[in-house]
């Protein structure tokens, strides 16, 4: 839909693609390394901090 209308900015999309791919790869490696229990705690901390930021701003 966006590509057909010429609305895709490929100059901005390329670095975003590389960053997302690198982040997904490193995140998956780290998640396997630390295990389920620590990953759950890390996730809950990040959700709590994000919620607090949204509520306080």
N, C-alpha and C positions, 0 to 999 in steps of 0.2 A: 504494500500500500504506500509506504513512505518512499520506497525506492522508485516506484513507478512515477511518482510526482517530483522526483529529484530533490527530496528533502533530507537526504542522508549526507552528512558532512563526513566524508571519508578521512579527511585530515585529522579530525577529532576522534573518529571511531577507531583508528588503528592503535593509538596509545591506550585507549580504554580497553580494547581487546587484549592487548599484551598484559596490561595490569591485572585484568580479571583472570586471565589464564594463569599468570604467575601466582596470584593470590590464592586461587583455587588449589593449585598444585601444592604450594607450601602449607596452606591450611589443612589439606587432607593428610599430608605427611605428619604435621604436628599433632593432629587429632588422633592418628593411629599411634603415635609415640606416647602421648600422655594417658591414653585410656579413657574409658567411658565415664568413670566416676569423676575424675578431675575435669573432664570436658563439660560434664553437666554442671559442676560448680562454677566453672569459668563462664558458661553460658548464662547462668542465673545472675552472676555478678554483673555481667555486661547488660543484661536486660534491666536489672534493678537500677544501675547507673543511668542508663538511657531514659528510663521512666522518670527518675528523679529530675534529670535535666529538663525533660519536657514539662513536668509539673511546675518546676521552679522558674521557668522562663516564659 
